[in-house]
Amino acid sequence: MFEPLDTFVRRHIGSNEAEVGEMLQALGLDSLDALVKETVPASIRAARSLSIDASGRNGEPGEQEMLDRLQSIAARNRRTRSYLGLGYHAAQMPGVIQRNVLENPGWYTQYTPYQAEIAQGRLEALLNFQTMIADLTALPISNASLLDEATAAAEAMHMCAAIHPHLEKIERPVFFVDAACHPQTIAVVRTRALAVGIEIESGDPFACDFGSGRIFGVLVQYPTTDGRILDYAPLATLAHAGGALLVVAADLLSLALLRAPGEFGADIAVGSTQRFGLPMGYGGPHAAFMSARDEFKRQMPGRIIGVSKDSSGQPAIRMALQTREQHIRREKATSNICTAQALPAILASMYAVYHGPEGLRAIASRVHQMAVALAEGLRRAGHRLPEEPFFDTLAVELGGVASNSGGDADGLLADAARRGINLRKLGERRVGISLDERVSADDVADLLDLFGTDPQALEALAAVAARSSIPAPHARTSEILVHPVFNRYHTEHEMLRYMRRLEGRDLSLAHSMIALGSCTMKLNATSEMVPLSWPDLADMHPFVPVEQAEGYAQILSDLERWLCEVTGFAAVSLQPNAGSQGEYAGLLVIRAFHESRGEGHRNVCLIPVSAHGTNPASAVMAGMKVVPVACDADGNIEIADLEARAVEYSSRLAAIMVTYPSTHGVFEESIGRLCEIVHSHGGQVYLDGANMNAQVGLCRPGDYGADVCHLNLHKTFCIPHGGGGPGMGPIGVGRHLAPFLPGHPLVRCGGEQAIGPVAAAPWGSALILAIPWMYIAMMGGPGLERATSVAILNANYMAARLGEFYPILYRGSQGRVAHEFILDLRPFKASAGIEAEDVAKRLMDFGFHAPTMSFPVPGTLMIEPTESESKRELDRFCEAMIAIREEIREVEEGRSDRKNNPLKHAPHTAAVIASESWDRPYTRQQAVFPRDWVRDGKFFPAVGRIDNVHGDRNLVCLCPPVEEYANR
């Protein structure tokens, strides 16, 4: 009677007991445990159940109970007014954007837009993002976001190295970093440089010796971390004369008023879009940006959205230069960042669309005038400020008598803390104040009072501020955001309709299952998402004193403990804010471990040819030499070849990177032997956790021999993929590696011998860690184990159904697949001229997103249903695939033309079906309603099949011309 009714496990797992029984019966089994025994090798099965019980009463908790528990934890965070700056500022997300994008599963549940025909909405939003960045920075090419400002700066360093024509001839190449950059940016750049042999020099860039020929790039902050606006045009001239590139880390909001980087000679601009309506969230997630000169576009990391045309000749948007993706380039990669922050980028672009150029200028002007008024008041109180102009940040040399401060920075900061105000310490008698969009007159009055100025003078100070202006040459004279999309939707009605129109062009989990192998597109429950909008979590600056963040400390501690329990490891770092960044961090930890033992020469990383493409990319970025290991005909790692490579490189072996279950969707029996071989030759075992959804509760990497494992919280633990980010990729490590977990220059974290930070914030995108906290807390140990078992059941059930019609490429020793499986479509190219892409596009006509296409094997589809999909949905997808097989057979038997058939013309748009002419040898009904159930909620792709080759040959990466908006 006293147990909650709103328990979560039954809501998360798609099939009930009866449906589970039906699927088991179809497999000839009588229990989930019997299936697990046939799938997971006995040698690695967990010896005990998971010990996770967040309710504390040994029963399955309710959703509201856990929300209440988390809310009480979040309330332990102390709500303060933080003027710390350092790239993080309080911002105001318009309600129409928060409700209709951030909190809308029609926006946050999609995957990366590889199937562009059913992703036109978010692609347009990302194109808006690129246009916004290119416009504000005055650099013509932009990517569609990176992880955070610090990693964007590090990516810019690698990009400068890749561009330099003779870098290999420089004995000790130098990337110069201005000491006036944000400290976390400097630290991340140092971390990334160390692994690849680049030297970092820091100091005054205007005093650089560019004549030495060693400096290939220079990074500056604009405005500087202490707020000064400097003229970098002379520096650009000096750098270019010395063969170096100028990288500018710019404050995006300031560029509404300040001269753009591209206008004073910058080659690359990076930064964060956090100020464009995104909550600070104790560090993220936020979309970073990068823009550059046009001639550098093919060296730019990350994703670029471009305009092409579809099969009807109409404009269509897709990811340009897709083969540039770093995971495809494997060991030839120049970056390990193949992930982005799509959802935060979309939110930032919508902020710009809603406010428009005038709105952005008004916001920026208000922030600046508040700073001017405050500066004038501080000067009147006897404090000193730098002579250089500023935008929103003041470096104050204490000279007057600040209230209760004792005349020094520590005293002032202590008094400020008692008032609920956080300021930045810059020196013994020097403090920093950064204002933001949410600053009010009362806030400025409180600051004036803190510094010993009469708050009653505020009106007079405001009059002084109103007469001020940014002086030449720093003031912006060029227009911003001139495209119609930024000048049309400024009322809430219009904005709402625009966002809904874009949403309607995207297929998401709100429509149907997305069975992407290796991506784990499971339920993102509403109760998991609710906490993201709580001010106690959303409004926290990442560098507040730790005693003000007790709630976050508890969330982080709980999550670390639970993930250690799930993986069997001794310690976890939550800093990496992407799976690829987790890989990179794990390899750096291994490298530091070897160096601590006097074995820094160990630099060989063994990687099976079946591994995720991010693996070799990350190994190269960590300064390792990649050596491939062969797989046998059944897709398993060839142990004999592994042993031969381990012997060959024994003295230099640093690690092996292995995905488990394998990328082929199989629990390989030899995983324990693999770990033994590598360890016997002094190496460490890095386990890629992309397929952890097949392991949780059944086996633990730390138990069967792995030393490091990254966890994709956006896969296994329910953080939504967001159309291509955000993600989180924390790493678990064995006890011997725990001392080397990443640290941070501003907040104590990581191990005693910590490597440098890999992300800008100490706990990465901390805000979204509330999602896996809720998921694990609501599921508990038994629920997590059942979810894994059902995920394996769903995959085997689908493999059994579809195996009658398509070859299943790989199976385990007892004929079972893991949580995913591969359909081999290669025979159909010869028999019918049909390729995997044709099947992928035809699935859109049935209302489905295609499974992972041509990975890890070209010409195949990799299907992962997850535990959240019901038997009914699995059957619908199977029926669609069986119907497509029938259409292929019609071609094979000559009843359908090899080039003029539903698969080759797929997907079919409403415009094509509604056209007056129809000259195809199949009916319109077969085109769009191939089965009766498709009529129910039919999803029409917004465009026909996109011509990728045309788009790459005619690269257009900004919003379409004005005339194309005439009829919108």
Order of alpha helices (4+ residues) and beta strands (2+ residues): alpha-alpha-alpha-alpha-beta-alpha-alpha-beta-alpha-beta-alpha-beta-beta-alpha-beta-beta-beta-beta-beta-alpha-alpha-beta-alpha-beta-beta-beta-alpha-alpha-alpha-alpha-alpha-alpha-beta-alpha-beta-alpha-beta-alpha-beta-alpha-beta-alpha-beta-beta-alpha-beta-alpha-alpha-beta-beta-alpha-alpha-alpha-alpha-alpha
